[in-house]
Structures are given as C-alpha cells and as structure tokens.
C-alpha cells in the first residue's frame, strides 16, 4: 500500500489551502482538492460538506469551548473577567495550528465573501457568549456588550498571533485584554 | 401631472422596504420596486446601482462622518474618548431615520447575505476609524482596539435605538459608552 501518509482529512486541508493560495478560492474545485490530496471526491465529502467548510470547520469547536468556559467560570468574576478567562481556554485548540491559521487568514483576506462569512461566525460567537452570560445572571446590555467586546479583543489578539508577534495565542489574547484595561483606565 | 408626490428616491426606498418585507429580499426585483414607486427602472438605476444599495447607501456617509469627527477631535482626549465623541456626531444623520432604520434592520435580519454585508460594512468602519486614530498618533494595537470597541458600542447602542428604548440615537450610544465604563471599572 505504499509509504505512510498523513490522514486523508489533514491532506485535504493542506491541499485546499495550497489551491486557495495558488488559484484563489473561487477557482478551486472539490475535484481539484481531492486530486491534490490523492483521494476521491467521495472521500472529500465524507469529511466536508463543501470547500468553504475546510476553512470554517473549527468555528463550532471554538464556540463550544468559549461558551462552556463562560458557563463554568467562578461565580464571583465580573462579566469581562469571565469573557477574558473564556478566551484563555481556547489556547489548546490553537496550539499546533499557527501555520494553518496563517494560510487560512490569507485565503479569507483574498475573498470578500469569505471575509463576510468569517465576520458572521464571529457575530454568532458573540451572540452565543452573550446568551451564556445571561444564563449566569448578567443583565442586558452588559451581557451583549461584554460578549462583543470579548470577540473584539479575541480578534485583535488573534491577529497579533497570526502576525507573528508571539507564538502563544493565549498570551497574545491576554495582552490584548491588558491593553483594553489600559485604554479604559 | 397629477398631485404632488415625494421625490423619486424616497419613493424608491419606501417601495423597496415594503417589498423586502412582503416578499423577501431575494424575491424582490428592481422592476417590482420601480413599479411600486411609480417610476421606470431607468430612474431606479439613476439613484442606486442595485437593490442591495437601497439598504447600504448610508454607509459611506456614516463612515465619513465618524472619520472626520475622529480627525477633528481635541488633541487631549484619550483614544476611547475620541471614538465616543465621534459617534455622537452621527446623531443628525439618523435624526429622522428611525422608521427607515427599523425596516432596514428587519430586512437585514431576514437574510444571511445581508447580515454578512452589514458586518463587512461595520468592519470597514472599524478599519477606517483605526486609520484615523493612527493619523492622530495613537499607536497600535490601541488604535485598532479603540476603533473596534467603538464599532461594538455603536452597534449595541444602535440596536437599543431600533428596539425603541429611546428616540434619541445619540443618547442610546452615549449610554452604551457609559455602560462600557461601568463594565471596565
């Protein structure tokens, strides 16, 4: 059966990111991704519903991690402390993902409809975080405001991480929350 | 020539919002909007490039107002004070627009691609605000963070206004900035 190869899923992700960079997202086909990964189209569709999902499949895991961390935070924290702590919980999820995250960001930056989808995912993360804060008894508008500021700080910190300012995503996000403290002092 | 009618542009906007509510954005055609407004399609295209622009034509004016206000703010303000002041400058723009803003928000809420476009417009407003802050000498990441928090607070305050909590959009936004102060105290 030939030499060992990484799993089909990883090869599909790698092939898709290569082709998005070479040919652009619109021009890339599922057939092309499958061919580059050395698998059938049917195998592609066992892992992803379409080519866009290759870029967004992590969103649900990320959101579940943040929402769970908000729900299980100690009761005596302020809403912003709860949110800041929740984004520290995502570190393990991104631990080995910097090369992927960079190539993913490049693909999204090159395509307006992907940018719009990314923004919608972040808005959904904000709404889910606000609901989790309300579950803890945080009233409105504090819940929505804290949740959306959390998404903003996360995004800015995440871009620092992608930009190579530090290899540790948790540290990049924590520093951005510290920056928020300085701004609002 | 018949009785006096409001301007073609206003009638087109009103007709478009009616049809978006009745039939949905996707099903509505420019021909249908023009017919409802009692003008030709050609007249529609003298005012708007497509049906989506009826909803987003104010974005450029809003952004220019915010950016100009950031640029001309007194020099001794903090970045967040500059941004909070800039969103107070948009009051006159929205003064008579509450009925429009409500119908517009309903149309956008009913359509994912319109939500995505709205989020992209807000992201563009954030990026333009950050650039205006950098022009004032605010370093990064403070400029981006203050600009994006400004967009977040504006959005939350704007939704309060749409939701009918107060007729004064400036007051709704100012109260949300006050809420931010409380959250971060």
Interface residues (C-beta under 8 A of the other chain):
Chain A: X78 X79 X80 X112 X113 X115 X116 X117 X119 X120 X122 X123 X141 X142 X144 X145 X146 X148 X149 X152 X153 X155 X156 X160 X176 X179 X180 X181 X182 X183 X184
Chain B: X78 X79 X80 X112 X113 X115 X116 X117 X119 X120 X122 X123 X141 X142 X144 X145 X146 X148 X149 X152 X153 X155 X156 X160 X176 X179 X180 X181 X182 X183 X184
